[in-house]
Amino acid sequence: MISAGEMTHLLARNLEVIEVQTEGLTHADSMLQLPFRGNCLNWVLGHIMLYRDVMLKLAGAEPLREPQHYRPYGYGSDAMQADDEAVPLETLLADLRRSQDRLAVALAALSEAQLKAEGCDYGDDLRECLLELVWHDGYHAGQTEYLRQVAGVNDQVMVI
């Protein structure tokens, strides 16, 4: 059974991947669209942040932003085209860092009884809900490797 501490570790690792993959990129780079169905790096980061706020709420903590702030990044939203809809890249990255700190505190405060409490749309109990969202976070963090390349950097930044 995955603990709240292990979830925090996975989220922190995802954030490390995001920070490495966005290093040296500009907001304009983050807005570049794929030549096929998909979405830009900016949308992916905003989408991750939207669901990190959901995790914060599920864990009983205050989300970073009002839900409408990340409205353009919701599931099923259209490809982000207009810069006026987009949150600046630096703001997204700062919010992701802040969310990591809040999630670490909120998850550490959850008792085993709370983690076994009734769940949500993502699982039967709170632990399953949070684990599904941690998986979702990692899924999208992995997309950043390819979205970095859309900016034409043609590099390999992750070494394991």
Disulfide bonds with the S-S distance in Angstrom:
Cys120-Cys129 2.23
